[in-house]
Amino acid sequence: MTTTPQAVRRASPRTRRAATPPDPARALLPNPDPVRMLDEHGNRLPDRADYAEPPIDTLRELYRRMVIGRRFDTQATALTKQGRLAVYPSARGQEACQVGAMLAVRPTDWVFPTYRESMALVSREIDPVEVLTLLRGDWHCGYDPAARHTAPQCTPLATQTVHAAGLAYGEAYQGRDTVALAFIGDGATSEGDFHEGVNFAAVFKAPVVFFVQNNRYAISVPLSRQTAAPSLAYKGIGYGVPSEQVDGNDPVAVLAVLNRAVAHARAGNGPFLVEAHTYRMEPHTNADDATRYRDGAEVDAWRDRDPINRLAAYLRQAGALDDAAEAAVAAEAEAYAADLRARMNAQPTVDPLSLFDHVFAEPTPQLREQREQIRAELAAEDEQAAADEQEAR
C-alpha cells in the first residue's frame, strides 16, 4: 500500500510537534501586560507565580525612602528657582523606580545614573550636597565614584549603557559577583550607544540590568514618535536579552521585578532588561515648558496613580503603617530638606585653577601655559585689589 504525503501529514501531527524544538525566543519575551501587584488604590492583586512579593519590612523602608526622596526633589526644585542650582531635572512621580532600584542592588554593586537620578543617589545614601554639586556647577561630580560604586551622573544620552556593560564584564572576568545597574530613559533607547551596550553585554554575558524608565517623553518627543515596538521591553529580544515590563508606579511590583533581574545577572546568566511604565510629573527641567507638548488632563490622570499614596494605602491595609509612623517619616523628610537647604545656602569656595586639574594625567605644555596665564591674571587682580584698599585708607 502506498502512503500518500497527505496521509503522512494527517497521521503524524503528534510526531511533528514532539520533534519541534522549543522556541528559545519565547523565554526572552516580557509579559504582554506590565507586571502589577497593587492596583491604583493600593489593593493587593492576586499572587503571581513568577514574582515574589518583597518582605513587608523592606516595603516599609521603600516607603520611607520614597517620601524622603520626594521631599528632596521638591527642595532641589525650589533651590533652582532661588538660583542655587543652575538646572534641576525633577524625578517627581518616578519615586518607585528611583528608590526601588536602589533597594534591589547591594552597596558594592555599581550604579550608572543619568542626570535625572538625583533622587536615586540620595536613596543610595550619598550626601545630597555632593549629589547636587554637578547641578550647581561646582564640579563634574561631587562624590567619590569608586568609594560609592556609583558612576558620575551622565548627561549624554545612553553612553552610560556602554560604561555599565564594560565594568560588569570586567568585574565578572575577575571573578566577582558584582552587578551593574544602568538607568536609561525612553529617549535613550533610540541612541546607538544603547544598542551597542546591550549587544556587548549579551554576547559576553556581562551581569548588567538595563533599567528603562519610560516616562512617556524624551524632553518633548512622545513615545509614539520614538518607537513602533509593542513596548520598549521588546528591544532586548533582538540581542538575546530576557526582558520584562512593569507598572513603574507600583512600588511592590518594581522591586519584585528588579530583584529577579538582579538575581538573574548575579547568577551568571548575563544581562536583563526591565522597562518601567511611569510618568514625569514636572517639566523636563526648570528650563522646559511642558504645557507646550502635553495637557493638564494627562498629568492629572497620572497624578491619580501616585506611587507613594499607592504604597501607603497597601501598608495601612497590611497593618505596617499608621498615622504616627506616617507623621514620623514626614518629619524626617522635613528635617532632611531643612539640612539640605541650610548647607546649600552656604556659598561654595571654588578655586579657578582647579579648572585645569584632572584634564590629563600629565598636563600638556599648552595646558600648563594656560594655567600660568590664569594664575598671573588672578594674582594681578589680587594685587590691584590690595592697592585699591590701601589707597582708600
C-alpha positions in Angstrom: 0.0 0.0 0.0 1.3 3.4 -1.0 1.1 6.1 1.7 0.4 9.5 0.3 2.1 12.6 1.6 -1.3 13.8 2.7 -1.8 10.7 4.8 1.5 11.2 6.4 0.6 14.7 7.3 -2.7 13.6 8.7 -1.3 10.7 10.6 1.7 12.3 12.4 0.8 15.6 14.0 2.0 14.5 17.4 5.2 13.2 16.0 5.8 16.5 14.2 5.0 18.5 17.4 7.3 16.4 19.5 10.1 16.8 17.1 9.7 20.6 17.1 12.3 22.1 19.4 11.2 24.7 22.0 11.5 28.3 20.8 14.3 29.9 22.8 13.0 33.4 21.9 9.8 32.8 24.0 12.0 32.7 27.1 13.1 36.3 26.3 9.6 37.7 25.9 8.3 40.1 28.5 4.8 39.7 29.9 2.3 41.1 27.4 1.0 43.5 30.1 3.1 45.3 32.6 3.6 43.3 35.8 1.4 44.7 38.7 1.0 43.6 42.3 -1.1 46.6 43.5 -4.0 48.3 41.8 -4.2 52.1 41.6 -5.7 52.3 45.1 -3.1 50.1 46.8 -5.2 47.0 46.9 -3.2 43.7 46.6 -3.8 41.9 43.4 -3.7 38.1 43.2 -0.4 36.4 43.9 1.9 35.8 40.9 3.8 32.6 40.3 6.7 34.4 38.5 7.4 37.2 41.1 7.6 37.1 44.9 6.4 40.0 47.0 9.2 41.6 48.9 9.1 41.4 52.7 6.9 43.9 54.5 9.8 45.4 56.4 11.5 46.1 53.0 8.4 47.7 51.7 8.2 49.9 54.8 11.7 51.1 54.2 10.9 51.6 50.5 8.0 53.9 51.6 10.3 55.8 53.9 12.9 56.4 51.3 10.3 57.4 48.7 8.9 60.1 51.0 12.3 61.4 51.7 13.2 61.3 48.1 10.2 63.3 47.0 10.9 65.9 49.7 14.5 66.1 48.5 13.2 66.5 44.9 10.8 69.3 45.9 13.6 71.1 47.8 16.0 70.8 44.9 13.4 72.3 42.6 13.0 75.2 45.0 16.8 75.7 45.2 16.8 76.0 41.4 14.2 78.8 41.5 16.3 80.6 44.1 19.4 80.5 41.9 21.3 78.0 44.0 21.3 75.4 41.2 21.9 76.0 37.5 19.4 73.4 36.5 17.5 70.5 38.1 15.7 67.6 36.3 13.0 66.5 38.6 12.0 62.9 39.1 8.7 63.5 40.9 6.3 60.7 40.1 9.1 58.2 39.4 9.8 57.5 43.1 9.0 53.8 42.9 11.6 53.4 40.1 14.3 55.7 41.6 14.1 54.2 45.1 13.1 50.6 44.2 16.2 50.3 42.0 18.5 51.2 44.9 16.9 48.7 47.2 17.4 45.9 44.6 21.2 46.3 44.5 23.9 45.9 47.0 26.2 48.8 48.1 29.0 47.0 46.4 27.1 46.8 43.1 27.7 49.6 40.6 25.1 52.1 39.5 25.2 54.1 36.3 22.8 57.1 36.7 21.6 59.7 34.2 21.2 63.4 35.0 17.6 62.6 36.4 18.7 60.1 39.1 19.5 62.6 41.9 16.7 61.1 43.9 18.1 57.6 43.4 21.5 58.8 44.5 20.3 60.2 47.8 18.3 57.0 48.3 21.7 55.3 48.0 22.7 57.4 51.0 25.1 59.7 49.1 25.3 63.2 50.7 22.6 65.3 48.9 25.0 68.3 48.7 27.5 66.1 46.9 24.8 64.9 44.6 23.8 68.5 43.7 27.4 69.6 43.2 27.2 68.8 39.5 23.9 70.7 39.0 25.2 73.7 41.0 28.2 73.8 38.6 30.9 73.5 41.2 32.5 70.3 39.9 31.9 67.4 37.4 30.9 65.0 40.3 30.6 65.8 43.9 31.0 62.3 45.3 33.8 59.7 45.0 32.6 57.3 42.3 35.0 54.5 43.4 34.0 54.7 47.1 30.3 54.8 46.3 30.3 52.4 43.5 28.3 55.0 41.6 29.4 56.5 38.3 29.1 60.2 37.7 25.6 61.3 36.5 25.6 61.1 32.8 24.2 63.9 30.6 24.8 62.5 27.1 22.0 60.0 26.3 22.8 56.3 26.6 26.6 56.5 26.9 26.3 55.0 30.4 25.0 51.7 29.0 28.4 51.1 27.4 30.2 52.0 30.6 27.9 49.7 32.6 28.5 46.8 30.2 32.2 47.2 30.2 32.5 47.5 34.0 30.2 44.5 34.6 32.2 42.4 32.1 35.5 43.4 33.9 34.1 42.5 37.3 32.9 39.1 36.1 36.2 38.5 34.4 37.9 39.0 37.8 35.6 36.5 39.5 33.4 39.0 41.4 29.7 38.7 41.6 29.1 42.5 41.1 26.0 43.6 39.2 25.9 46.9 37.3 22.6 48.7 37.0 22.2 51.2 34.3 19.4 53.8 34.4 18.0 54.6 30.9 15.3 56.9 29.7 12.9 56.0 27.0 14.6 58.5 24.6 17.9 56.9 25.2 16.7 53.6 23.7 16.8 55.4 20.3 20.5 56.1 20.7 23.3 53.9 19.2 25.1 53.6 22.5 22.1 51.8 24.0 22.2 49.1 21.3 25.9 48.7 21.5 25.9 48.3 25.3 23.0 45.8 25.3 24.6 43.8 22.4 28.0 43.7 24.1 26.5 42.7 27.4 24.6 39.9 25.8 27.5 38.5 23.8 29.8 38.5 26.7 27.1 37.7 29.3 28.0 40.7 31.4 25.9 41.0 34.6 24.0 44.2 33.8 20.5 45.2 34.5 19.3 47.8 31.9 16.6 49.7 33.7 14.5 51.8 31.3 12.2 54.4 32.9 9.7 55.0 30.3 8.2 58.3 31.4 6.4 58.9 28.1 8.5 61.8 26.8 12.1 62.3 25.6 12.0 66.0 26.6 9.0 66.9 24.4 9.0 63.9 22.0 6.2 61.5 22.8 6.8 57.7 22.9 4.7 57.3 19.7 7.4 59.2 17.8 10.3 57.2 19.2 9.3 53.6 18.6 6.9 51.3 16.8 7.6 48.3 19.1 4.8 47.0 21.3 6.8 48.2 24.3 10.5 49.2 24.9 11.0 45.9 26.7 10.9 44.1 23.4 14.1 45.9 22.4 16.2 43.4 24.3 14.9 40.4 22.4 16.9 41.1 19.2 20.1 40.9 21.2 19.2 37.7 23.1 18.4 39.6 26.4 15.5 38.5 28.5 13.2 41.4 29.2 10.2 42.4 31.3 7.8 45.3 31.6 6.4 46.5 34.9 4.0 49.2 36.2 6.6 51.8 37.2 4.1 53.4 39.7 3.6 50.1 41.6 6.4 50.1 44.1 5.9 46.5 45.1 6.0 45.2 41.5 9.0 47.4 40.6 11.0 46.0 43.5 9.9 42.4 42.8 10.8 42.6 39.1 14.2 44.3 39.8 15.0 41.7 42.5 14.6 39.0 40.0 16.5 40.8 37.3 19.5 41.5 39.6 19.4 37.8 40.8 19.5 36.7 37.1 22.5 38.8 36.4 24.3 37.9 39.6 23.9 34.2 38.9 26.0 34.5 35.8 23.1 34.4 33.3 24.0 37.6 31.6 22.1 40.9 31.3 18.4 41.6 31.8 16.3 44.5 30.5 13.4 46.0 32.5 11.0 48.6 31.2 9.1 50.5 33.9 6.0 52.4 32.7 5.9 55.6 34.7 5.4 59.4 34.2 7.4 62.6 34.8 5.1 64.9 36.7 7.3 68.0 36.4 8.8 69.6 33.3 11.9 68.0 31.8 14.0 70.6 33.7 13.3 74.1 35.1 14.1 75.4 31.6 11.3 73.5 30.0 7.6 74.5 29.4 5.8 71.1 29.5 2.4 72.7 28.6 3.6 73.1 25.0 3.5 69.3 24.4 1.1 67.8 27.0 -2.1 68.9 28.6 -3.3 69.1 32.2 -5.7 66.2 31.9 -2.9 63.8 31.1 -0.9 65.0 34.1 -4.0 64.7 36.4 -4.6 61.1 35.2 -1.1 60.1 36.2 -1.3 62.0 39.5 -4.1 59.6 40.5 -1.6 56.8 40.1 0.8 58.3 42.6 3.3 55.6 43.8 3.7 56.9 47.3 0.0 57.0 48.0 -0.4 53.6 46.5 2.2 52.0 48.7 1.0 53.9 51.8 -2.5 52.5 51.3 -1.2 49.0 51.0 1.0 49.3 54.1 -2.0 50.6 56.0 -4.1 47.6 54.9 -1.3 45.3 56.0 -1.1 47.0 59.4 2.5 48.1 58.7 1.8 51.9 58.6 -0.4 54.1 60.8 -0.8 57.9 61.4 2.1 58.0 63.9 4.5 56.2 61.6 3.5 58.3 58.6 4.0 61.5 60.6 7.4 60.4 61.8 8.5 59.7 58.2 7.2 63.1 57.1 9.1 64.8 60.0 12.3 63.0 59.0 11.8 64.2 55.4 11.3 67.8 56.5 14.5 67.7 58.6 16.4 66.2 55.7 15.2 69.1 53.5 16.0 71.7 56.1 19.5 70.4 56.5 20.0 70.4 52.7 18.6 73.9 52.4 20.9 75.3 55.1 24.0 73.7 53.6 23.2 74.7 50.0 22.7 78.3 51.1 26.4 78.4 52.1 28.5 79.9 49.3 30.9 77.3 47.9 34.6 78.0 47.7 35.9 77.4 44.2 39.5 77.6 43.1 39.6 78.8 39.5 42.8 76.9 38.9 41.1 73.6 39.6 39.7 74.0 36.1 43.0 72.6 34.9 43.1 69.6 37.3 42.4 66.1 36.0 42.2 67.1 32.4 45.2 64.9 31.6 47.2 62.5 33.8 50.3 64.5 32.7 49.4 68.2 31.8 50.4 69.2 28.3 52.6 72.2 27.6 49.6 74.1 26.3 47.6 73.3 29.5 50.5 74.5 31.7 50.7 77.7 29.7 47.0 78.4 30.1 47.1 77.6 33.8 50.0 80.0 34.3 48.2 82.7 32.3 45.1 82.4 34.5 47.3 82.3 37.7 49.1 85.5 36.6 45.8 87.3 35.9 44.3 86.3 39.3 47.5 87.4 41.1 47.4 90.8 39.3 43.7 91.2 40.3 44.6 90.5 43.9 47.5 93.0 43.8 45.2 95.6 42.3 42.5 95.0 45.0 45.1 95.3 47.7 46.4 98.6 46.3 42.9 100.0 46.0 42.2 99.1 49.6 45.5 100.7 50.7 44.6 103.9 48.8 41.2 104.0 50.3 42.7 104.1 53.7 
